[in-house]
């Protein structure tokens, strides 16, 4: 009997191999059907906050169903350094019309206490970021997502030379409690800068960001991240990623100023002036290699005599040869939590590189709107809602040519009619648009047929235009939406303005 069973099994194996994989192809589908329930059960445990139990369930699932379509996700959720889920901790609106920022932590183990601490720190990011006036005023322009990670170990890799590392390894042979030089953590944070500033591995940050996007679409749209390290100090920022230690410190605003607003340091540590190669790289709204008040990037603010703005030597870490716009700023010495006027203007302009002043429009601008004179039919524009001030909305009307088709005016868009979201949106797409026409007022006559419908935090204010009150004819109706904030003195590419237009046909009464 044993011989027959062995022979039958051997022949079956050959048949599967020779059969071109037909039988093998059936196995994964059966495995997926049987394994999906196990995967979903493990996922439910993780979403309930039973981190360790879920990890074991995922590993058991992988052992029993290695070919499942869920295997890759299960590996990401059950590795030594793992992804434990993602959710919004601040919601300003739909991802396609907001700036999406992810916060994630390093050095927090899967233990319940560590995970509670990581979540607490993630919310500290919001508190300190929105405490800065520019980010606080425009908080409704942002979505903040918490990407929960688990690290195998706690610690930040120290900054060591090869000789120091070897010496440490030798000492560890005789220690009962070893001081490690290489910790296994989710973001592999290291002490990198001259003062041991913490920095996460960029590749790992983006890896977890993309994994989070599968669960929470939108989180990776803009590639902005605040990565905080439990045992890190100070921070480093740039290229969309702000690396910090404990995120309730002023360093969070400083590093996000690098990562988001594209600002340079304003403090001075190097006693020398920059060499020609370094000098050529000093290009930012808040740094100048000339003291000439008419040639610095913030000359327009000096001309307008904005309080607190001048030309002060020292900046971009250099004591000499570089000039900054203000004595104090979050981009300068540690402890300052607010931007100077120049850095605040730069931040608002970057916000509007990503977010249009127009939130929604109705009906879609691609359609001709037809109405009988006297009907109460309206066009609607919902502007974005800063915290303490409202955007200006004006309506303009001009006669349209009989053969004109519904088209968007330069720089405008219909957001309600968009049915699909792009998986990745390039940084600052509005800055690439040709908005030179916005240097002049909209064509046509400014109309008084607009009215405002009051709203609230959950239901924003809407502006309506009563097209039924127009005389019979064919019109182009334009809504002009502008942010008139005093923080922006110069907007050379008209980012703070948006225009949307409809082709409107008013028919006479019968």
Long-range contacts (C-beta under 8 A, 24 or more apart in sequence): 27-67, 28-67, 28-68, 28-69, 31-65, 31-67, 31-68, 32-65, 32-67, 32-68, 32-69, 32-70, 34-65, 35-61, 35-64, 35-65, 35-68, 35-70, 36-68, 36-70, 38-64, 38-65, 39-65, 39-68, 39-70, 39-73, 39-74, 42-74, 42-77, 43-77, 46-77, 46-84, 46-85, 47-85, 49-112, 49-115, 51-84, 51-110, 51-111, 51-112, 51-115, 51-150, 52-110, 52-111, 54-78, 55-82, 55-110, 55-150, 73-214, 76-211, 80-152, 80-184, 81-149, 81-150, 81-151, 81-152, 81-184, 81-185, 81-186, 82-110, 82-149, 82-150, 82-186, 83-147, 83-148, 83-149, 83-208, 83-211, 83-212, 84-110, 84-115, 84-148, 84-149, 84-150, 85-148, 85-215, 86-145, 86-146, 86-147, 86-148, 86-212, 86-215, 86-216, 86-219, 87-145, 87-146, 87-216, 88-143, 88-144, 88-145, 88-146, 88-216, 89-122, 89-123, 89-126, 89-144, 89-145, 89-146, 90-126, 90-139, 90-142, 90-143, 90-144, 91-143, 92-139, 92-140, 92-141, 92-142, 92-143, 93-140, 93-143, 93-359, 94-218, 95-143, 95-217, 95-218, 95-219, 95-221, 95-421, 96-218, 96-221, 96-415, 96-418, 96-421, 96-422, 96-425, 97-355, 97-356, 97-359, 97-360, 97-415, 98-141, 98-142, 98-143, 98-355, 99-141, 99-142, 99-143, 99-222, 99-224, 99-351, 99-354, 99-355, 100-142, 100-143, 100-145, 100-218, 100-219, 100-220, 100-221, 100-222, 100-224, 101-142, 101-143, 101-144, 101-145, 101-222, 101-224, 101-225, 101-226, 102-144, 102-145, 102-146, 102-147, 102-209, 102-212, 102-219, 102-220, 102-224, 102-225, 102-226, 103-144, 103-145, 103-146, 103-147, 103-225, 103-226, 103-227, 103-228, 103-247, 104-146, 104-147, 104-148, 104-149, 104-186, 104-187, 104-205, 104-208, 104-209, 104-225, 104-226, 104-227, 104-228, 105-149, 105-186, 105-227, 105-228, 105-229, 105-230, 106-149, 106-151, 106-156, 106-185, 106-186, 106-187, 106-188, 106-189, 106-200, 106-227, 106-228, 106-229, 106-230, 106-232, 107-151, 107-153, 107-154, 107-155, 107-156, 107-183, 107-185, 107-189, 107-229, 107-230, 107-231, 107-232, 108-149, 108-150, 108-151, 108-154, 108-230, 109-150, 109-151, 109-152, 109-153, 109-154, 110-150, 114-150, 114-154, 115-148, 115-150, 117-230, 118-148, 118-149, 118-230, 119-146, 119-148, 121-228, 121-230, 121-246, 121-247, 121-248, 122-146, 122-228, 122-247, 124-246, 124-247, 124-248, 125-226, 125-228, 125-247, 125-252, 127-248, 128-247, 128-248, 128-249, 128-250, 128-252, 128-253, 128-337, 129-226, 129-252, 129-253, 129-256, 131-253, 131-337, 132-253, 132-330, 132-337, 132-338, 132-339, 133-338, 133-339, 133-344, 134-339, 134-344, 134-347, 134-348, 134-351, 134-487, 135-253, 135-256, 135-347, 136-387, 137-386, 137-387, 137-388, 137-389, 137-485, 138-348, 138-351, 138-386, 138-387, 139-387, 140-384, 140-385, 140-386, 140-387, 141-351, 141-354, 141-355, 141-384, 141-386, 143-218, 145-212, 145-216, 145-218, 145-219, 147-208, 147-209, 147-212, 147-219, 149-186, 149-187, 149-208, 150-186, 151-183, 151-184, 151-185, 151-186, 151-187, 152-184, 152-185, 153-180, 153-183, 153-184, 153-185, 154-183, 154-185, 154-230, 154-231, 155-180, 155-183, 155-185, 155-231, 156-183, 156-185, 156-189, 156-190, 156-191, 156-198, 156-229, 156-231, 156-232, 157-181, 157-182, 157-183, 157-188, 157-189, 157-190, 157-191, 158-190, 158-191, 158-196, 159-190, 159-191, 159-192, 159-196, 187-227, 187-229, 189-227, 189-229, 189-232, 189-243, 191-232, 191-233, 192-236, 193-234, 193-236, 194-269, 195-233, 195-234, 196-233, 196-234, 197-233, 197-234, 197-235, 197-236, 197-243, 198-229, 198-232, 198-233, 198-234, 198-235, 198-236, 198-243, 198-244, 198-245, 199-235, 199-236, 199-243, 200-227, 200-229, 200-241, 200-243, 202-239, 202-241, 205-241, 213-423, 217-421, 218-421, 220-424, 221-422, 221-424, 221-425, 222-354, 222-425, 222-427, 223-427, 224-259, 224-260, 225-259, 226-252, 226-255, 226-256, 226-259, 228-252, 234-334, 240-427, 249-334, 250-330, 250-334, 250-335, 250-336, 250-337, 251-334, 253-330, 253-337, 253-338, 253-339, 254-330, 254-331, 254-334, 257-330, 257-331, 257-339, 257-343, 257-347, 260-347, 260-350, 261-343, 261-346, 261-347, 261-350, 262-346, 262-350, 263-331, 263-343, 263-346, 263-347, 264-315, 264-316, 264-331, 265-315, 265-316, 265-317, 265-331, 265-332, 266-314, 266-315, 266-316, 266-324, 266-326, 266-329, 266-331, 266-332, 266-340, 267-314, 267-315, 267-317, 267-331, 267-332, 267-333, 268-314, 268-315, 268-317, 268-318, 268-319, 269-317, 269-319, 270-317, 270-318, 270-319, 271-319, 271-320, 272-318, 272-319, 272-320, 272-321, 273-318, 273-320, 273-321, 273-322, 274-316, 274-318, 274-321, 274-322, 279-321, 282-316, 282-322, 284-316, 285-342, 285-343, 285-345, 285-346, 286-315, 286-324, 286-325, 286-329, 286-331, 286-340, 286-342, 286-343, 286-346, 287-315, 287-316, 287-322, 287-323, 287-324, 288-315, 288-322, 288-323, 288-324, 289-321, 289-322, 289-323, 290-323, 291-323, 296-323, 296-325, 297-342, 298-325, 298-342, 300-489, 300-490, 301-325, 301-341, 301-342, 301-345, 301-489, 301-490, 304-489, 306-341, 306-489, 307-341, 308-340, 308-341, 309-340, 309-341, 309-342, 341-487, 344-487, 345-487, 345-488, 345-489, 345-490, 348-483, 348-485, 348-487, 348-488, 348-496, 349-488, 349-491, 349-495, 349-496, 350-428, 352-430, 352-483, 352-495, 352-496, 353-427, 353-428, 353-429, 353-430, 353-431, 353-495, 354-427, 354-428, 354-429, 354-430, 355-384, 355-430, 356-384, 356-413, 356-415, 356-430, 356-498, 357-383, 357-384, 357-391, 357-481, 357-482, 357-483, 357-496, 357-497, 357-498, 358-382, 358-383, 358-384, 358-412, 358-413, 358-415, 358-479, 358-481, 358-498, 358-500, 359-383, 359-384, 359-385, 359-415, 359-460, 360-415, 360-416, 361-414, 361-415, 361-416, 361-479, 361-500, 362-416, 363-416, 363-502, 364-414, 364-416, 364-417, 365-406, 365-408, 365-412, 365-413, 365-414, 365-417, 365-500, 365-501, 365-502, 366-406, 366-408, 366-414, 366-417, 367-406, 367-502, 368-406, 368-502, 368-503, 368-504, 368-505, 369-467, 369-502, 369-503, 369-504, 369-505, 370-504, 370-505, 370-507, 371-467, 371-468, 371-504, 371-505, 371-506, 371-507, 372-468, 372-506, 372-507, 372-508, 372-509, 372-510, 373-468, 373-470, 373-471, 373-472, 373-506, 373-507, 373-508, 373-509, 374-468, 374-469, 374-509, 375-468, 376-466, 376-468, 377-466, 377-467, 377-468, 378-464, 378-465, 378-466, 378-467, 378-468, 379-464, 379-465, 379-467, 379-477, 379-479, 379-502, 379-504, 380-462, 380-463, 380-464, 380-465, 381-462, 381-463, 381-479, 381-481, 381-500, 382-460, 382-461, 382-462, 382-463, 383-460, 383-461, 383-463, 383-481, 384-483, 385-460, 385-461, 386-483, 386-485, 389-484, 389-485, 390-461, 391-481, 391-482, 391-483, 391-484, 392-481, 392-482, 392-483, 392-484, 393-450, 393-452, 393-463, 393-479, 393-480, 393-481, 394-442, 394-446, 394-450, 394-479, 394-480, 395-446, 395-447, 395-449, 395-450, 395-463, 395-465, 395-477, 395-478, 395-479, 395-480, 396-441, 396-442, 396-443, 396-444, 396-445, 396-446, 396-447, 396-477, 396-478, 396-479, 396-480, 397-444, 397-445, 397-447, 397-449, 397-470, 397-475, 397-476, 397-477, 397-478, 398-443, 398-444, 398-445, 398-475, 398-476, 398-478, 399-473, 399-474, 399-475, 399-476, 400-474, 400-475, 400-476, 400-503, 400-504, 401-474, 402-474, 404-474, 404-476, 404-503, 405-503, 406-502, 406-503, 407-503, 408-500, 408-501, 409-437, 409-478, 409-499, 409-500, 409-501, 410-434, 410-435, 410-437, 410-438, 410-499, 411-435, 411-437, 411-438, 411-494, 411-498, 411-499, 412-498, 412-499, 412-500, 412-501, 413-500, 414-500, 430-495, 431-493, 431-495, 435-493, 435-494, 435-495, 435-497, 438-494, 438-497, 438-499, 439-494, 441-480, 442-478, 442-480, 442-499, 443-476, 443-478, 444-476, 444-478, 447-477, 467-504, 467-506, 468-506, 470-504, 470-506, 471-506, 472-506, 472-507, 472-508, 473-505, 473-506, 474-503, 474-504, 474-505, 474-506, 475-503, 475-504, 475-505, 475-506, 476-501, 476-502, 476-503, 476-504, 477-501, 477-502, 477-504
